[in-house]
Amino acid sequence: MFAALNTATGKVIGKLSAQHRAVDFRDFLDEIDRQTEPGLAVHVICDNLSAHKASVVHKWLLAHLSIRWRCGGFGCAARAS
């Protein structure tokens, strides 16, 4: 399960997936991007799941520089703002 919370409105964006692959996570990021108003500050906070660190996710983040990436846990090497 992937989930996002709009702290101002309480709106939740969720995605259930049988697996936690990088492409599933990237698709979830696309969904967040589609459902978020332009200009709104978006902060993504993740643990160190390998899917969060995959090259497909890194490429997506480089194409979406308005997304602020916060990654916790040992060895998390994604782009941070």
C-alpha positions in Angstrom: 0.0 0.0 0.0 1.2 3.5 -0.9 -0.6 6.5 0.7 -0.4 10.3 0.6 -2.1 12.8 3.0 -2.9 16.4 2.3 -2.4 17.8 5.7 -4.4 20.9 5.0 -7.6 19.1 3.8 -7.2 15.6 5.2 -7.6 14.1 1.7 -5.9 10.8 1.3 -4.6 9.4 -2.0 -4.0 5.7 -1.8 -2.9 2.8 -4.1 -3.0 -0.9 -3.3 -0.5 -3.0 -5.0 0.2 -6.8 -4.8 3.9 -6.0 -4.9 6.0 -3.0 -4.0 7.9 -2.6 -7.2 9.6 0.6 -8.3 7.1 0.9 -11.2 4.2 0.7 -8.8 5.7 3.4 -6.7 6.4 5.6 -9.8 2.8 5.1 -10.9 1.7 6.2 -7.4 3.8 9.3 -7.7 2.1 10.0 -11.1 -1.2 9.8 -9.3 -0.1 12.2 -6.7 1.1 14.6 -9.4 -2.3 14.3 -11.3 -4.4 14.9 -8.2 -2.3 17.8 -6.8 -3.0 21.4 -7.7 -0.1 23.1 -9.6 2.0 25.3 -7.3 1.1 23.3 -4.2 4.1 22.2 -2.1 4.4 18.4 -2.2 6.8 16.6 0.2 7.2 12.9 -0.3 8.5 11.1 2.8 9.7 7.5 2.4 11.5 4.8 4.2 14.4 2.8 2.7 12.3 0.3 0.6 14.4 -0.5 -2.4 11.5 0.5 -4.7 11.9 4.1 -3.5 15.6 4.2 -4.5 15.3 2.6 -8.0 16.5 4.4 -11.1 13.0 4.7 -12.5 11.9 6.6 -9.4 15.1 8.8 -9.5 14.4 9.7 -13.1 10.8 10.6 -12.3 12.0 12.8 -9.5 14.4 14.6 -11.8 11.6 15.3 -14.2 9.4 16.6 -11.3 11.6 19.1 -9.5 8.7 20.7 -7.7 8.3 17.5 -5.6 10.4 17.6 -2.4 11.8 14.3 -1.5 12.5 13.2 2.1 13.9 9.8 2.5 14.7 8.3 5.9 16.5 5.2 6.8 20.0 3.8 6.3 21.3 3.8 2.7 18.5 5.9 1.2 20.2 7.6 -1.7 17.4 9.4 -3.5 17.5 13.1 -4.5 16.8 15.3 -1.4 15.9 19.0 -1.5 
